[in-house]
Amino acid sequence: MSYEEPLAGGNASGAVVRIDGTVRKPWTASTASVVSFVNALRAAGVDAPTPEGRDEQGRQIQEFVPGTLAIEAGPLSPAEFRRVGAMVRAIHDASAAYIPPADAVWETAIPAPGAELVCHNDLAPWNLLVGDRWVFIDWDAAAPSTRVWDLAYAAQAFALSDAALDPLLAAANLAAFVDGYRADEKMRRALPEAMADRAAAMYELLRTSYATGKEPWATMFASGHGDHWSTVNSFVSRHRDLWRAALLPVA
């Protein structure tokens, strides 16, 4: 009999366990659509955990990818910020060629400003495994969004999540990330406001969920996520001019 090893995380996706070389997590209304999307990305050359069907308990089965979460692996170097930015660009470019079926089901907590392409919606250090492979995990919140909205969240999550960091260093990290993405001038101009709006939206999700008792966000708000996102929201908004200067070429 295989042993079930509980895995950390799973704030919004329920209990997650490892069994041998696989990960098991709840199968939801959107899982079939997410699996189809992930398979399309993999076919286009994006490395993501291999979906392996459903187990006897009805849970989804995924490949277990060894590694350390980026949030636990220490600060990224400028080259690593560029590497992650390039990973996000590869995901977006592969997704741009994917046309989901009309009956696709998506479950995501924060509405997007558009439906340009299907996005991961939580490309963050707590969802990036680093090791022999660098792989984004936890695709359950994938849903239609826009490049700018998804990039704004990813860039903020990797470069601007530590409000105690020297803002000039944070701006340099942000520039490296966006350089890795190869963002054009239009995206660079949009990012400072988009990052502020996206951080505010995350905080509002947690705050309003706490007020109404909506889980898992209510518990996350009370357990420290609310304070974190309140601080980050202020940090990202307060330094928009600095982010803009770091991202835009000198005239």
Helices and strands as residue ranges (DSSP letters): E 5-6, E 17-19, E 22-25, H 31-43, E 51-54, E 60-63, E 68-69, G 70-72, H 78-96, E 117-119, G 125-127, E 128-130, E 135-136, E 143-145, H 147-159, H 167-181, H 185-212, H 217-220, I 221-225, H 226-238, H 240-247
